[in-house]
Amino acid sequence: MGARDVGINRRIILCIRVRLFYGKPKASKSVSRSQKAGLQFLVGRIARFLKACKNAERVGAGAPVYLSVVLEYLAAEVLELAGNVARDNTKNHIVPRHIQLTVRNDEELSRLLCGFHFPN
């Protein structure tokens, strides 16, 4: 046995000892696209809906992420304004009437949701 073989054997033994002491390497947990983008809305679900609606043959990888960002922004905007309306009416909960007042009083939201029917 040459000096080179002894060095290789020592490395192998060292690797075996480390493996026995620490165990198998831990598999990394899968991270969802929503977590990667830092979103609350589920990107995978929106991607599934986009693929199911058959408006286009294919859906790009960035399209559901972008749509999730836009929807989350709109939801946050409406909820913030509806919370202000509820607080102005000395209520602790947001009800559909508060959302309706919010949308009708805001010019841009009113234009966006002009044909939307709010439930009673």
N, CA, C and O atoms as CSV, one atom per row, in Angstrom:
chain,resi,resn,atom,element,x,y,z
A,1,MET,N,N,0.830,-1.175,0.000
A,1,MET,CA,C,0.000,0.000,0.000
A,1,MET,C,C,0.870,1.231,0.000
A,1,MET,O,O,1.789,1.374,0.807
A,2,GLY,N,N,0.558,2.114,-0.923
A,2,GLY,CA,C,1.331,3.340,-1.007
A,2,GLY,C,C,0.746,4.417,-0.099
A,2,GLY,O,O,-0.299,4.234,0.525
A,3,ALA,N,N,1.439,5.519,-0.046
A,3,ALA,CA,C,0.988,6.639,0.787
A,3,ALA,C,C,-0.337,7.193,0.272
A,3,ALA,O,O,-1.165,7.686,1.038
A,4,ARG,N,N,-0.512,7.100,-1.027
A,4,ARG,CA,C,-1.749,7.620,-1.610
A,4,ARG,C,C,-2.938,6.776,-1.172
A,4,ARG,O,O,-3.990,7.319,-0.834
A,5,ASP,N,N,-2.783,5.449,-1.172
A,5,ASP,CA,C,-3.859,4.550,-0.763
A,5,ASP,C,C,-4.226,4.754,0.696
A,5,ASP,O,O,-5.402,4.691,1.054
A,6,VAL,N,N,-3.241,4.996,1.536
A,6,VAL,CA,C,-3.504,5.226,2.961
A,6,VAL,C,C,-4.332,6.496,3.139
A,6,VAL,O,O,-5.260,6.532,3.947
A,7,GLY,N,N,-3.993,7.526,2.387
A,7,GLY,CA,C,-4.747,8.785,2.465
A,7,GLY,C,C,-6.186,8.605,2.027
A,7,GLY,O,O,-7.101,9.156,2.639
A,8,ILE,N,N,-6.389,7.829,0.961
A,8,ILE,CA,C,-7.743,7.578,0.472
A,8,ILE,C,C,-8.527,6.774,1.494
A,8,ILE,O,O,-9.693,7.071,1.753
A,9,ASN,N,N,-7.893,5.749,2.086
A,9,ASN,CA,C,-8.574,4.941,3.099
A,9,ASN,C,C,-8.969,5.788,4.306
A,9,ASN,O,O,-10.059,5.615,4.849
A,10,ARG,N,N,-8.101,6.694,4.728
A,10,ARG,CA,C,-8.427,7.563,5.865
A,10,ARG,C,C,-9.633,8.451,5.537
A,10,ARG,O,O,-10.504,8.665,6.381
A,11,ARG,N,N,-9.673,8.960,4.314
A,11,ARG,CA,C,-10.812,9.795,3.921
A,11,ARG,C,C,-12.105,8.999,3.928
A,11,ARG,O,O,-13.142,9.490,4.375
A,12,ILE,N,N,-12.042,7.777,3.434
A,12,ILE,CA,C,-13.236,6.929,3.413
A,12,ILE,C,C,-13.700,6.641,4.830
A,12,ILE,O,O,-14.893,6.730,5.119
A,13,ILE,N,N,-12.783,6.301,5.711
A,13,ILE,CA,C,-13.142,6.020,7.106
A,13,ILE,C,C,-13.716,7.270,7.761
A,13,ILE,O,O,-14.696,7.190,8.501
A,14,LEU,N,N,-13.120,8.407,7.497
A,14,LEU,CA,C,-13.619,9.659,8.060
A,14,LEU,C,C,-15.032,9.943,7.563
A,14,LEU,O,O,-15.891,10.354,8.343
A,15,CYS,N,N,-15.280,9.728,6.276
A,15,CYS,CA,C,-16.618,9.946,5.719
A,15,CYS,C,C,-17.632,9.008,6.354
A,15,CYS,O,O,-18.757,9.417,6.644
A,16,ILE,N,N,-17.247,7.753,6.573
A,16,ILE,CA,C,-18.151,6.786,7.198
A,16,ILE,C,C,-18.456,7.197,8.630
A,16,ILE,O,O,-19.606,7.118,9.061
A,17,ARG,N,N,-17.444,7.636,9.376
A,17,ARG,CA,C,-17.669,8.068,10.755
A,17,ARG,C,C,-18.606,9.276,10.801
A,17,ARG,O,O,-19.518,9.330,11.625
A,18,VAL,N,N,-18.379,10.229,9.922
A,18,VAL,CA,C,-19.236,11.420,9.892
A,18,VAL,C,C,-20.657,11.027,9.536
A,18,VAL,O,O,-21.610,11.540,10.123
A,19,ARG,N,N,-20.808,10.127,8.585
A,19,ARG,CA,C,-22.140,9.692,8.165
A,19,ARG,C,C,-22.851,8.966,9.290
A,19,ARG,O,O,-24.047,9.169,9.498
A,20,LEU,N,N,-22.124,8.112,10.027
A,20,LEU,CA,C,-22.728,7.389,11.138
A,20,LEU,C,C,-23.095,8.329,12.277
A,20,LEU,O,O,-24.103,8.120,12.953
A,21,PHE,N,N,-22.297,9.353,12.495
A,21,PHE,CA,C,-22.550,10.268,13.604
A,21,PHE,C,C,-23.724,11.199,13.296
A,21,PHE,O,O,-24.603,11.401,14.134
A,22,TYR,N,N,-23.726,11.755,12.101
A,22,TYR,CA,C,-24.760,12.733,11.760
A,22,TYR,C,C,-25.973,12.113,11.073
A,22,TYR,O,O,-27.011,12.766,10.972
A,23,GLY,N,N,-25.876,10.903,10.610
A,23,GLY,CA,C,-26.985,10.269,9.923
A,23,GLY,C,C,-27.043,10.686,8.463
A,23,GLY,O,O,-26.122,11.307,7.933
A,24,LYS,N,N,-28.138,10.330,7.838
A,24,LYS,CA,C,-28.312,10.670,6.433
A,24,LYS,C,C,-28.509,12.177,6.297
A,24,LYS,O,O,-29.047,12.826,7.193
A,25,PRO,N,N,-28.076,12.712,5.190
A,25,PRO,CA,C,-28.312,14.139,4.986
A,25,PRO,C,C,-29.808,14.416,4.881
A,25,PRO,O,O,-30.542,13.672,4.230
A,26,LYS,N,N,-30.244,15.472,5.515
A,26,LYS,CA,C,-31.666,15.810,5.537
A,26,LYS,C,C,-32.092,16.323,4.167
A,26,LYS,O,O,-31.411,17.137,3.543
A,27,ALA,N,N,-33.231,15.824,3.725
A,27,ALA,CA,C,-33.787,16.307,2.471
A,27,ALA,C,C,-34.420,17.671,2.732
A,27,ALA,O,O,-35.123,17.852,3.726
A,28,SER,N,N,-34.175,18.612,1.857
A,28,SER,CA,C,-34.736,19.944,2.061
A,28,SER,C,C,-36.239,19.899,1.803
A,28,SER,O,O,-36.714,19.186,0.919
A,29,LYS,N,N,-36.976,20.680,2.597
A,29,LYS,CA,C,-38.424,20.724,2.422
A,29,LYS,C,C,-38.753,21.470,1.138
A,29,LYS,O,O,-38.061,22.410,0.745
A,30,SER,N,N,-39.816,21.031,0.505
A,30,SER,CA,C,-40.226,21.716,-0.714
A,30,SER,C,C,-40.841,23.067,-0.346
A,30,SER,O,O,-41.555,23.195,0.649
A,31,VAL,N,N,-40.549,24.048,-1.158
A,31,VAL,CA,C,-41.042,25.399,-0.921
A,31,VAL,C,C,-42.015,25.743,-2.039
A,31,VAL,O,O,-41.677,25.626,-3.217
A,32,SER,N,N,-43.212,26.163,-1.678
A,32,SER,CA,C,-44.219,26.470,-2.688
A,32,SER,C,C,-43.884,27.772,-3.402
A,32,SER,O,O,-43.085,28.578,-2.925
A,33,ARG,N,N,-44.514,27.954,-4.550
A,33,ARG,CA,C,-44.275,29.184,-5.307
A,33,ARG,C,C,-44.814,30.394,-4.561
A,33,ARG,O,O,-44.279,31.495,-4.694
A,34,SER,N,N,-45.866,30.199,-3.780
A,34,SER,CA,C,-46.396,31.307,-2.980
A,34,SER,C,C,-45.391,31.735,-1.924
A,34,SER,O,O,-45.213,32.928,-1.678
A,35,GLN,N,N,-44.733,30.764,-1.297
A,35,GLN,CA,C,-43.727,31.094,-0.290
A,35,GLN,C,C,-42.521,31.771,-0.923
A,35,GLN,O,O,-41.961,32.704,-0.347
A,36,LYS,N,N,-42.118,31.314,-2.095
A,36,LYS,CA,C,-40.981,31.936,-2.775
A,36,LYS,C,C,-41.269,33.393,-3.108
A,36,LYS,O,O,-40.390,34.248,-3.006
A,37,ALA,N,N,-42.509,33.670,-3.509
A,37,ALA,CA,C,-42.872,35.031,-3.891
A,37,ALA,C,C,-43.308,35.857,-2.690
A,37,ALA,O,O,-43.485,37.069,-2.812
A,38,GLY,N,N,-43.486,35.224,-1.528
A,38,GLY,CA,C,-43.919,35.945,-0.338
A,38,GLY,C,C,-45.374,36.365,-0.410
A,38,GLY,O,O,-45.724,37.465,0.017
A,39,LEU,N,N,-46.230,35.497,-0.949
A,39,LEU,CA,C,-47.638,35.826,-1.147
A,39,LEU,C,C,-48.530,34.999,-0.239
A,39,LEU,O,O,-48.141,33.929,0.230
A,40,GLN,N,N,-49.731,35.505,0.003
A,40,GLN,CA,C,-50.740,34.765,0.750
A,40,GLN,C,C,-51.644,33.980,-0.198
A,40,GLN,O,O,-52.115,32.897,0.152
A,41,PHE,N,N,-51.886,34.510,-1.381
A,41,PHE,CA,C,-52.720,33.828,-2.355
A,41,PHE,C,C,-51.938,32.649,-2.931
A,41,PHE,O,O,-50.727,32.737,-3.130
A,42,LEU,N,N,-52.633,31.556,-3.193
A,42,LEU,CA,C,-51.982,30.332,-3.648
A,42,LEU,C,C,-51.713,30.381,-5.156
A,42,LEU,O,O,-52.639,30.393,-5.967
A,43,VAL,N,N,-50.448,30.407,-5.505
A,43,VAL,CA,C,-50.045,30.503,-6.907
A,43,VAL,C,C,-50.402,29.220,-7.648
A,43,VAL,O,O,-50.830,29.275,-8.801
A,44,GLY,N,N,-50.235,28.077,-7.011
A,44,GLY,CA,C,-50.549,26.803,-7.654
A,44,GLY,C,C,-52.015,26.676,-8.009
A,44,GLY,O,O,-52.360,26.156,-9.071
A,45,ARG,N,N,-52.876,27.147,-7.130
A,45,ARG,CA,C,-54.315,27.076,-7.392
A,45,ARG,C,C,-54.694,28.008,-8.540
A,45,ARG,O,O,-55.495,27.645,-9.401
A,46,ILE,N,N,-54.124,29.195,-8.550
A,46,ILE,CA,C,-54.416,30.137,-9.634
A,46,ILE,C,C,-53.895,29.584,-10.959
A,46,ILE,O,O,-54.541,29.748,-11.994
A,47,ALA,N,N,-52.745,28.936,-10.937
A,47,ALA,CA,C,-52.214,28.314,-12.156
A,47,ALA,C,C,-53.151,27.217,-12.648
A,47,ALA,O,O,-53.386,27.086,-13.849
A,48,ARG,N,N,-53.681,26.438,-11.724
A,48,ARG,CA,C,-54.617,25.375,-12.097
A,48,ARG,C,C,-55.879,25.959,-12.725
A,48,ARG,O,O,-56.381,25.423,-13.713
A,49,PHE,N,N,-56.399,27.056,-12.161
A,49,PHE,CA,C,-57.592,27.692,-12.718
A,49,PHE,C,C,-57.315,28.288,-14.100
A,49,PHE,O,O,-58.155,28.211,-14.997
A,50,LEU,N,N,-56.136,28.879,-14.262
A,50,LEU,CA,C,-55.788,29.441,-15.567
A,50,LEU,C,C,-55.693,28.348,-16.630
A,50,LEU,O,O,-56.115,28.546,-17.769
A,51,LYS,N,N,-55.145,27.207,-16.258
A,51,LYS,CA,C,-55.029,26.104,-17.216
A,51,LYS,C,C,-56.392,25.497,-17.528
A,51,LYS,O,O,-56.625,25.026,-18.641
A,52,ALA,N,N,-57.294,25.508,-16.542
A,52,ALA,CA,C,-58.601,24.884,-16.726
A,52,ALA,C,C,-59.541,25.739,-17.573
A,52,ALA,O,O,-60.446,25.201,-18.211
A,53,CYS,N,N,-59.347,27.050,-17.593
A,53,CYS,CA,C,-60.308,27.910,-18.293
A,53,CYS,C,C,-60.149,27.861,-19.813
A,53,CYS,O,O,-61.046,28.305,-20.530
A,54,LYS,N,N,-59.051,27.343,-20.314
A,54,LYS,CA,C,-58.843,27.094,-21.748
A,54,LYS,C,C,-58.930,28.353,-22.608
A,54,LYS,O,O,-59.323,28.275,-23.771
A,55,ASN,N,N,-58.570,29.507,-22.057
A,55,ASN,CA,C,-58.494,30.712,-22.883
A,55,ASN,C,C,-57.250,30.697,-23.753
A,55,ASN,O,O,-57.231,31.302,-24.824
A,56,ALA,N,N,-56.222,30.015,-23.303
A,56,ALA,CA,C,-54.985,29.902,-24.068
A,56,ALA,C,C,-54.525,28.451,-24.013
A,56,ALA,O,O,-54.877,27.706,-23.098
A,57,GLU,N,N,-53.739,28.067,-24.999
A,57,GLU,CA,C,-53.250,26.693,-25.028
A,57,GLU,C,C,-52.253,26.422,-23.918
A,57,GLU,O,O,-52.241,25.346,-23.321
A,58,ARG,N,N,-51.405,27.428,-23.647
A,58,ARG,CA,C,-50.380,27.254,-22.618
A,58,ARG,C,C,-50.389,28.450,-21.677
A,58,ARG,O,O,-50.817,29.547,-22.038
A,59,VAL,N,N,-49.906,28.212,-20.462
A,59,VAL,CA,C,-49.810,29.270,-19.458
A,59,VAL,C,C,-48.350,29.369,-19.047
A,59,VAL,O,O,-47.742,28.370,-18.661
A,60,GLY,N,N,-47.787,30.562,-19.126
A,60,GLY,CA,C,-46.389,30.768,-18.756
A,60,GLY,C,C,-46.173,30.597,-17.265
A,60,GLY,O,O,-47.126,30.604,-16.486
A,61,ALA,N,N,-44.928,30.445,-16.875
A,61,ALA,CA,C,-44.602,30.216,-15.467
A,61,ALA,C,C,-44.827,31.462,-14.622
A,61,ALA,O,O,-45.158,31.352,-13.441
A,62,GLY,N,N,-44.655,32.637,-15.202
A,62,GLY,CA,C,-44.789,33.870,-14.433
A,62,GLY,C,C,-46.205,34.403,-14.364
A,62,GLY,O,O,-46.504,35.245,-13.517
A,63,ALA,N,N,-47.086,33.930,-15.237
A,63,ALA,CA,C,-48.449,34.461,-15.296
A,63,ALA,C,C,-49.233,34.247,-14.003
A,63,ALA,O,O,-49.839,35.200,-13.513
A,64,PRO,N,N,-49.250,33.041,-13.425
A,64,PRO,CA,C,-50.011,32.879,-12.182
A,64,PRO,C,C,-49.420,33.659,-11.010
A,64,PRO,O,O,-50.153,34.093,-10.122
A,65,VAL,N,N,-48.112,33.838,-11.001
A,65,VAL,CA,C,-47.480,34.614,-9.929
A,65,VAL,C,C,-47.901,36.072,-10.045
A,65,VAL,O,O,-48.258,36.701,-9.049
A,66,TYR,N,N,-47.860,36.606,-11.254
A,66,TYR,CA,C,-48.235,38.000,-11.478
A,66,TYR,C,C,-49.702,38.219,-11.130
A,66,TYR,O,O,-50.050,39.207,-10.484
A,67,LEU,N,N,-50.560,37.299,-11.558
A,67,LEU,CA,C,-51.986,37.416,-11.254
A,67,LEU,C,C,-52.229,37.331,-9.754
A,67,LEU,O,O,-53.092,38.035,-9.230
A,68,SER,N,N,-51.487,36.486,-9.061
A,68,SER,CA,C,-51.608,36.389,-7.605
A,68,SER,C,C,-51.232,37.700,-6.930
A,68,SER,O,O,-51.889,38.127,-5.980
A,69,VAL,N,N,-50.175,38.337,-7.421
A,69,VAL,CA,C,-49.750,39.622,-6.850
A,69,VAL,C,C,-50.833,40.674,-7.046
A,69,VAL,O,O,-51.143,41.428,-6.124
A,70,VAL,N,N,-51.404,40.725,-8.238
A,70,VAL,CA,C,-52.435,41.723,-8.528
A,70,VAL,C,C,-53.674,41.480,-7.671
A,70,VAL,O,O,-54.221,42.419,-7.092
A,71,LEU,N,N,-54.119,40.229,-7.587
A,71,LEU,CA,C,-55.301,39.916,-6.785
A,71,LEU,C,C,-55.072,40.204,-5.306
A,71,LEU,O,O,-55.961,40.713,-4.624
A,72,GLU,N,N,-53.887,39.880,-4.815
A,72,GLU,CA,C,-53.581,40.143,-3.410
A,72,GLU,C,C,-53.555,41.646,-3.132
A,72,GLU,O,O,-54.023,42.092,-2.085
A,73,TYR,N,N,-53.016,42.420,-4.060
A,73,TYR,CA,C,-52.992,43.872,-3.884
A,73,TYR,C,C,-54.410,44.436,-3.853
A,73,TYR,O,O,-54.735,45.254,-2.993
A,74,LEU,N,N,-55.259,44.000,-4.795
A,74,LEU,CA,C,-56.636,44.491,-4.831
A,74,LEU,C,C,-57.400,44.107,-3.568
A,74,LEU,O,O,-58.150,44.916,-3.023
A,75,ALA,N,N,-57.212,42.880,-3.106
A,75,ALA,CA,C,-57.890,42.441,-1.885
A,75,ALA,C,C,-57.436,43.264,-0.687
A,75,ALA,O,O,-58.256,43.663,0.140
A,76,ALA,N,N,-56.139,43.520,-0.591
A,76,ALA,CA,C,-55.623,44.313,0.528
A,76,ALA,C,C,-56.161,45.738,0.478
A,76,ALA,O,O,-56.506,46.313,1.510
A,77,GLU,N,N,-56.232,46.299,-0.710
A,77,GLU,CA,C,-56.736,47.671,-0.865
A,77,GLU,C,C,-58.203,47.758,-0.443
A,77,GLU,O,O,-58.584,48.653,0.312
A,78,VAL,N,N,-59.020,46.830,-0.932
A,78,VAL,CA,C,-60.446,46.839,-0.598
A,78,VAL,C,C,-60.646,46.588,0.891
A,78,VAL,O,O,-61.471,47.247,1.524
A,79,LEU,N,N,-59.902,45.646,1.456
A,79,LEU,CA,C,-60.070,45.355,2.880
A,79,LEU,C,C,-59.630,46.518,3.762
A,79,LEU,O,O,-60.243,46.782,4.796
A,80,GLU,N,N,-58.582,47.205,3.360
A,80,GLU,CA,C,-58.140,48.352,4.154
A,80,GLU,C,C,-59.197,49.452,4.152
A,80,GLU,O,O,-59.525,50.007,5.201
A,81,LEU,N,N,-59.727,49.764,2.972
A,81,LEU,CA,C,-60.749,50.806,2.885
A,81,LEU,C,C,-62.046,50.377,3.560
A,81,LEU,O,O,-62.717,51.197,4.186
A,82,ALA,N,N,-62.408,49.098,3.439
A,82,ALA,CA,C,-63.621,48.605,4.101
A,82,ALA,C,C,-63.449,48.619,5.614
A,82,ALA,O,O,-64.411,48.872,6.340
A,83,GLY,N,N,-62.247,48.352,6.097
A,83,GLY,CA,C,-61.986,48.448,7.533
A,83,GLY,C,C,-62.138,49.866,8.035
A,83,GLY,O,O,-62.634,50.087,9.140
A,84,ASN,N,N,-61.713,50.832,7.232
A,84,ASN,CA,C,-61.901,52.237,7.607
A,84,ASN,C,C,-63.380,52.600,7.669
A,84,ASN,O,O,-63.807,53.315,8.576
A,85,VAL,N,N,-64.167,52.110,6.707
A,85,VAL,CA,C,-65.607,52.373,6.707
A,85,VAL,C,C,-66.256,51.728,7.923
A,85,VAL,O,O,-67.109,52.341,8.565
A,86,ALA,N,N,-65.863,50.500,8.246
A,86,ALA,CA,C,-66.429,49.818,9.416
A,86,ALA,C,C,-66.072,50.568,10.694
A,86,ALA,O,O,-66.908,50.706,11.587
A,87,ARG,N,N,-64.841,51.049,10.786
A,87,ARG,CA,C,-64.430,51.797,11.975
A,87,ARG,C,C,-65.190,53.121,12.079
A,87,ARG,O,O,-65.536,53.555,13.178
A,88,ASP,N,N,-65.447,53.758,10.939
A,88,ASP,CA,C,-66.223,55.000,10.946
A,88,ASP,C,C,-67.648,54.766,11.431
A,88,ASP,O,O,-68.255,55.648,12.038
A,89,ASN,N,N,-68.179,53.582,11.163
A,89,ASN,CA,C,-69.532,53.228,11.618
A,89,ASN,C,C,-69.522,52.548,12.979
A,89,ASN,O,O,-70.527,51.966,13.388
A,90,THR,N,N,-68.405,52.614,13.679
A,90,THR,CA,C,-68.200,52.020,15.018
A,90,THR,C,C,-68.544,50.535,15.045
A,90,THR,O,O,-69.195,50.056,15.974
A,91,LYS,N,N,-68.105,49.817,14.027
A,91,LYS,CA,C,-68.294,48.364,13.964
A,91,LYS,C,C,-66.935,47.691,14.034
A,91,LYS,O,O,-65.926,48.247,13.601
A,92,ASN,N,N,-66.925,46.487,14.587
A,92,ASN,CA,C,-65.685,45.729,14.703
A,92,ASN,C,C,-65.484,44.741,13.563
A,92,ASN,O,O,-64.374,44.253,13.350
A,93,HIS,N,N,-66.546,44.448,12.835
A,93,HIS,CA,C,-66.481,43.460,11.758
A,93,HIS,C,C,-66.819,44.116,10.424
A,93,HIS,O,O,-67.639,45.031,10.351
A,94,ILE,N,N,-66.175,43.632,9.387
A,94,ILE,CA,C,-66.481,44.100,8.036
A,94,ILE,C,C,-67.600,43.233,7.485
A,94,ILE,O,O,-67.492,42.007,7.466
A,95,VAL,N,N,-68.670,43.867,7.038
A,95,VAL,CA,C,-69.801,43.161,6.434
A,95,VAL,C,C,-69.847,43.549,4.956
A,95,VAL,O,O,-69.193,44.514,4.561
A,96,PRO,N,N,-70.601,42.826,4.131
A,96,PRO,CA,C,-70.649,43.158,2.702
A,96,PRO,C,C,-71.075,44.601,2.410
A,96,PRO,O,O,-70.657,45.177,1.406
A,97,ARG,N,N,-71.892,45.180,3.271
A,97,ARG,CA,C,-72.311,46.573,3.067
A,97,ARG,C,C,-71.113,47.523,3.131
A,97,ARG,O,O,-71.048,48.494,2.376
A,98,HIS,N,N,-70.169,47.245,4.030
A,98,HIS,CA,C,-68.976,48.086,4.128
A,98,HIS,C,C,-68.140,47.991,2.853
A,98,HIS,O,O,-67.591,48.988,2.385
A,99,ILE,N,N,-68.050,46.796,2.302
A,99,ILE,CA,C,-67.292,46.617,1.056
A,99,ILE,C,C,-67.988,47.343,-0.088
A,99,ILE,O,O,-67.334,47.960,-0.928
A,100,GLN,N,N,-69.319,47.268,-0.118
A,100,GLN,CA,C,-70.063,47.963,-1.164
A,100,GLN,C,C,-69.873,49.475,-1.065
A,100,GLN,O,O,-69.655,50.138,-2.078
A,101,LEU,N,N,-69.954,50.019,0.135
A,101,LEU,CA,C,-69.736,51.453,0.318
A,101,LEU,C,C,-68.322,51.846,-0.099
A,101,LEU,O,O,-68.108,52.903,-0.692
A,102,THR,N,N,-67.372,50.986,0.217
A,102,THR,CA,C,-65.980,51.251,-0.156
A,102,THR,C,C,-65.823,51.332,-1.666
A,102,THR,O,O,-65.219,52.270,-2.188
A,103,VAL,N,N,-66.366,50.350,-2.359
A,103,VAL,CA,C,-66.211,50.292,-3.816
A,103,VAL,C,C,-66.951,51.442,-4.482
A,103,VAL,O,O,-66.433,52.044,-5.422
A,104,ARG,N,N,-68.143,51.754,-4.017
A,104,ARG,CA,C,-68.931,52.815,-4.648
A,104,ARG,C,C,-68.349,54.204,-4.385
A,104,ARG,O,O,-68.526,55.105,-5.205
A,105,ASN,N,N,-67.663,54.394,-3.267
A,105,ASN,CA,C,-67.087,55.701,-2.947
A,105,ASN,C,C,-65.731,55.927,-3.603
A,105,ASN,O,O,-65.305,57.073,-3.748
A,106,ASP,N,N,-65.048,54.866,-4.000
A,106,ASP,CA,C,-63.743,54.995,-4.645
A,106,ASP,C,C,-63.943,54.969,-6.161
A,106,ASP,O,O,-64.551,54.044,-6.699
A,107,GLU,N,N,-63.429,55.989,-6.838
A,107,GLU,CA,C,-63.670,56.126,-8.278
A,107,GLU,C,C,-63.056,54.980,-9.080
A,107,GLU,O,O,-63.713,54.428,-9.963
A,108,GLU,N,N,-61.820,54.618,-8.789
A,108,GLU,CA,C,-61.144,53.571,-9.562
A,108,GLU,C,C,-61.758,52.200,-9.304
A,108,GLU,O,O,-61.968,51.426,-10.238
A,109,LEU,N,N,-62.046,51.897,-8.039
A,109,LEU,CA,C,-62.672,50.607,-7.733
A,109,LEU,C,C,-64.079,50.536,-8.313
A,109,LEU,O,O,-64.518,49.475,-8.758
A,110,SER,N,N,-64.785,51.660,-8.310
A,110,SER,CA,C,-66.128,51.689,-8.875
A,110,SER,C,C,-66.093,51.396,-10.371
A,110,SER,O,O,-66.951,50.681,-10.888
A,111,ARG,N,N,-65.096,51.953,-11.068
A,111,ARG,CA,C,-64.950,51.682,-12.494
A,111,ARG,C,C,-64.581,50.223,-12.747
A,111,ARG,O,O,-65.051,49.614,-13.708
A,112,LEU,N,N,-63.735,49.666,-11.877
A,112,LEU,CA,C,-63.290,48.278,-12.044
A,112,LEU,C,C,-64.422,47.290,-11.787
A,112,LEU,O,O,-64.560,46.299,-12.504
A,113,LEU,N,N,-65.228,47.560,-10.769
A,113,LEU,CA,C,-66.288,46.632,-10.362
A,113,LEU,C,C,-67.673,47.189,-10.671
A,113,LEU,O,O,-68.599,47.011,-9.880
A,114,CYS,N,N,-67.827,47.864,-11.818
A,114,CYS,CA,C,-69.095,48.527,-12.123
A,114,CYS,C,C,-70.246,47.532,-12.308
A,114,CYS,O,O,-71.379,47.850,-11.945
A,115,GLY,N,N,-69.997,46.355,-12.853
A,115,GLY,CA,C,-71.064,45.393,-13.082
A,115,GLY,C,C,-71.198,44.346,-11.995
A,115,GLY,O,O,-71.931,43.370,-12.157
A,116,PHE,N,N,-70.499,44.539,-10.891
A,116,PHE,CA,C,-70.489,43.533,-9.832
A,116,PHE,C,C,-71.693,43.718,-8.925
A,116,PHE,O,O,-72.021,44.844,-8.551
A,117,HIS,N,N,-72.354,42.622,-8.569
A,117,HIS,CA,C,-73.508,42.658,-7.674
A,117,HIS,C,C,-73.068,42.215,-6.283
A,117,HIS,O,O,-72.548,41.112,-6.114
A,118,PHE,N,N,-73.275,43.068,-5.297
A,118,PHE,CA,C,-72.917,42.740,-3.921
A,118,PHE,C,C,-74.106,42.085,-3.236
A,118,PHE,O,O,-75.234,42.557,-3.382
A,119,PRO,N,N,-73.877,41.004,-2.490
A,119,PRO,CA,C,-74.994,40.329,-1.812
A,119,PRO,C,C,-75.502,41.154,-0.636
A,119,PRO,O,O,-74.783,41.995,-0.097
A,120,ASN,N,N,-76.746,40.904,-0.244
A,120,ASN,CA,C,-77.325,41.592,0.920
A,120,ASN,C,C,-76.889,40.948,2.194
A,120,ASN,O,O,-77.277,41.392,3.275
